[in-house]
Amino acid sequence: MTSHVDQVLGPSDDTVSFIQPRAMFYVTVLWVVAAAWVAMLAVYLVMAVVFGARPQPADIVVYVEIAMIVPVIAAAVPLLLLYRRLGWLHTSVHGIDFAATGRKAVHLPWSGIASVGLHGWGPFTELVVTPIGADYARVIDGPGFAPRTRHRGEEMSYVVDVGLMSPGPEVLLAELHRRIPSKV
């Protein structure tokens, strides 16, 4: 890998950090799982009635309990698995460091970034960072899978889930515009 040294002059404490709060991650997963689970449970009940089942009042109570308990437990499982590996992003005078949820971290110097952009909406917003060349990005050793990438022709970009990050994606975009105004 080729070394790209950036000669930067500036304060070393000019770092901005973006993190995914665990509570926000849990609540978002909870609502997504709850919506899917209640929809599947409703389809099951309609199909059961169509094929001759007649739910009793006691059955309805059980279905309501199942609709409330299963999403809570199902949302807790990914949180427990990813507890210390939620996505994060740091900007400093030296460049940008980021890791998608459950992935290894990547470091890119500011001079190695071709473009950045936000895609998606709400909690599904993603930051797409395109380096000038593959040798500019340095994958940092640590736990997790390989960084998320997107390939379009010869171009390779890194993808980071930023929709749940605090501060929000708008603040992140403003910070990136402050650092590299011509590439945002």
N, C-alpha and C positions, 0 to 999 in steps of 0.2 A: 504494500500500500504506500502510495506517495504521501510524504508529509507536506502539509500546507501550513506554514507558520504565518499567522496574522500578527503584524506589528500594531497593537492597539494601545492607544494612550487614553486613559480615562479612569474613572474611579472603579476600584475592584468591587465595591459594594453596590454597584448598579445592577442588581439582580432582581428580576421579577419572577415569582413562582406561581404556577397554576396547578391546582390539585383537584382530584375528584373526591369530594367528601363521601365517606362511607355511608352516611345516612341518606344522602341524596341518591346514591347508587342503589341502595336497598329499596327505597320507596319507589324509584322508577321501575326496577325489576318487579317489585310487588304489583304495581298497577298493570304492567304488561302481562304478567302471568295471570293475575286475577281476571283481566278482560278475556284472555284466551280460555281460561278454565271455565268461567261462567258461560261463555258461548258454547263450549263443548258440552257442558253439563245440560244446558238448555236443549241442544240438539238431541242429546241422549234421552232426555225426558219426553220430548215431542215424539221421537221414534218409538219409545216404549209405549206411549199412549196410543200411537197409530197401530202398533202390533198387539194391542189388547190389554196392556197393564193398566190398572186403576190405582194410582197412588192414594194412600190413606193420609189423614192429617199427620200422623206420626212420621210417615215417609218424607213429607215436606219439611218437617223440622230437621231430619237427618240431612236432606239435600242442602238446606240453608247452612247447617254446620259444616258440611263438606266444602261448600262454596267459600266459606270464610277461613277455614283452617288450612286447607291444601295450599292456597297461594302464599300464605305466611311462611310455611315450611319450605315450599319450593323456591321462594325468593331468598331464603336464608342460606341455602346450599351454595349458590354461586358467590355470595358474599363471603362465606367461610373459606371457600376455595381460593378466592382472589383477594383476601383480606389485606395482605401487604403488597399486592401487585396491581393496584388500581393505577390508571393512567396519570401522568404528570408531565409538566413542561416547565423548563427554566430558561429564561433569556438573560444574558449578561453581555459584557463588552466582548467576550470571547466567542460568542455564538449562541446557538440554541441547542439545548439538550432536551430530549423528550422520550417518552416510552408510552406505548399504547397499553391498554389493560392486558396483563398477563404476558407482555412481550419484553424483550431486551431493550435497553436504552440505546439511543443514537445521539452522537454529537456532530453538529455541522457548524463550521465557522460562517460568519456572515458573508464572507466573500465567496463561499461555496454554494450559496443558495441561488438557484435560477428563478424560482417563483414560489409563492405560497398562496393558498386560497382556502376559503371555507366552503364546504359542500354539505347539503342536507339541511335539516331544520330541527329545532327544539333539542331534545336529548340525543338525537341521532346526528347531530352536527359533527363533521369530521374536518380536521385540518389536513390539507394535502401539501406536503413540502417536497419540492422537486430540486434535487441538487444539480449543480452544473455538470458534474461527472460523478461516477460511482466511487472514485478514489477520494473524494472530498468528505464523504460520510464515514464516520468511525463508529462501529457497533461496539458498545461497552460491554465487557464481560459481566455476567451476572445471571441470576435465575430468570427463567422465562423462555418462551418460544422466540423464534427469529422475528425481527421487526415486521410489522404489516407493510406490505408494498403493493403498489399498483403499477402495472406495466401497460404502456400505450406505445406500440411500435418499439422504437429504440429507447424511449424515455422511461425511466423508472422513478417513482415517487414514493415517499413514505407517508403513511396514513396514521393519524392519531385521533382517537375519539375524544372530542373536546366539549361536547354538548352539555355534560354535567359538571364541567370544571368550574371552580370558583377562583377568582372572578370569572364571569361568563365569556362566551366566545367573542362578543363585541369588544370587550376590554382586551382580549388577546389580539384581535385584529388591529386595534389601535396601537398596542405595544409593538406589534410587528411592523406596522406602518411607520412608527417612530424610528425603529431600528433600520429598516430597509424600505424606504418609501417608494422606490421605483420598481419593487418586485412584488408588491402586495396587490 
